[in-house]
């Protein structure tokens, strides 16, 4: 198998797992939390309020991370336009003579 084929196979498997977890099994994941599985009734205003509060709590770290990553990306992109100049070095260089000083015996 070529590396490209392996990469595409792994990507397809990851996509399939993602679709399965998002579409087919949300109730099974909700049962992992004792409060979510038993305390909330479907279509209850308290349940909807709890869901929105969790979404807002989750959104804030992603927003901060996204802003920091976007800033770093733009800073890197702007800095990449000004490339360093290539300096040609001479092939040979002179070696300095040793300093004259008192001889030790």
LINMO-V643636 format. One record per backbone hydrogen bond with DSSP energy under -1.0 kcal/mol. CO is the residue of the C=O (numbers start at 1). NH is the residue of the N-H. E is the energy in kcal/mol with one decimal. If there is no record, write none. Layout:
co	nh	e
CO	NH	E
CO	NH	E
//
This chain:
co	nh	e
2	6	-2.2
3	7	-2.4
4	8	-2.3
5	9	-2.2
6	10	-2.5
7	11	-2.3
8	12	-2.2
9	13	-2.2
10	14	-2.3
11	15	-2.3
12	16	-2.3
13	17	-2.2
14	18	-2.2
15	19	-2.5
16	20	-2.4
17	21	-2.5
18	22	-2.0
19	23	-2.5
20	24	-1.2
20	25	-1.2
25	29	-1.6
26	30	-2.0
27	31	-1.3
29	32	-1.2
30	33	-1.0
33	37	-2.1
34	38	-1.4
35	39	-2.0
41	44	-1.2
44	48	-2.2
45	49	-2.4
46	50	-2.5
47	51	-2.4
48	52	-2.4
49	53	-2.3
50	54	-2.2
51	55	-2.1
52	56	-2.3
53	57	-2.3
54	58	-2.2
55	59	-2.2
56	60	-1.4
58	62	-1.1
59	63	-2.4
60	64	-2.5
61	65	-2.6
62	66	-2.6
63	67	-2.5
64	68	-2.4
65	69	-2.9
66	70	-2.6
67	71	-2.4
68	72	-2.4
69	73	-2.4
70	74	-2.6
71	75	-2.5
72	76	-2.5
73	77	-2.5
74	78	-2.6
75	79	-2.1
76	80	-1.7
81	83	-1.1
//
